Amino acid sequence: MTVGLQREKVGEDTFKGTDDKARVSGRGFSLSSLGAVYALIVILILWQVIGSMMDPIYISTPVLVYKNLYAMLFGQHQIWHDIAVSAVEMYVGLAIALVLGSVLGLLIGRSKVARSTLAPYINFLNATPIVITLPLMAIWVGVNQKARIIFIVILALWPVLLNVAAGCRNVSGRYTELGSSAGLTRFEMIRKIIVPGVLPYFLTGARISAGLVVIGVVVSEMEVSLVGLGYLLASYASGFQTAKLLAVFAISTSFGLVNVGVLTLISRKWAPWVATEKRGR
């Protein structure tokens, strides 16, 4: 009860007046979005003009890319199978990375023994070029979906793990002291104090990982797959089919934009004070 009252008081004092800041920053956001749209239109026009004067093998044009994208999505149904394969690998890998990274991050952040024991190995693995693990996965697991998912997990694990561990260490000692004085068990301390304090750090790491899983899918499918968006990218690149290559590139990029956008909305819902603070800067 004491912890809840203290946190409620802190929330009232800290976040007072954020509605006014949000309204002001909302107008700024609208202006910046309008500027981004204008910039995109200018880029597309320049691309169309320059691309029309060059060999389509090298640069293609937005019109050709759009025609090929439309044909892939609504004319060649095979692309939907590749999209589905990539989506399954992407989101399974992301889910595993989020859960595993959160658990390890909490363990390392809250336990000095775990931190001192695992820190050398984590630093070594984090400094290792992740791409070199892909052929190892192919040898150990085989050229299959498991190898690609494991690679995606390894790639996306670190932002969540490191951010959650940092968040645990940065949780105010005053709250943990209040929890101890209130007689909270270790599990209750984690659930009621540590997790809410770590949530902004977790969401930051999750947004980074949501972008990395797209890279992981594309790279792994280019190397150890005969299906998926990454395989299509490699296939069209080897055949100098630039318009189709850019169309698949657009599909792959849309996954990253959707992933980051969804997690941004979740951040505003679950940790609105973080989004408000960033917009106010």
Protein Blocks (a to p, Z undefined) as FASTA:
>chain_A
ZZmmmmmmmmmmmmgoklmmmmmmmmmmmmmmmmmmmmmmmmmmmmmmmmmmpcfklnop
fklmmmmmmmmmmmmmmlmmmmmmmmmmmmmmmmmmmmmmmmmmmmmmmmmklmmmmmmm
mmmmmmpcfklmmmmmmmmnopcfklmmmmmmmmmmmmmmmmmmmmmmmpcfklmmmmmm
nopafklmmmmmmmmmmmmmmmmmmmmmmmmmmmmmmmmmmmnccedjklmmmmmmmnop
aklmmmmmmmmmmmmmmmmmmmmmmmmmmmmmlmmmmmmZZ
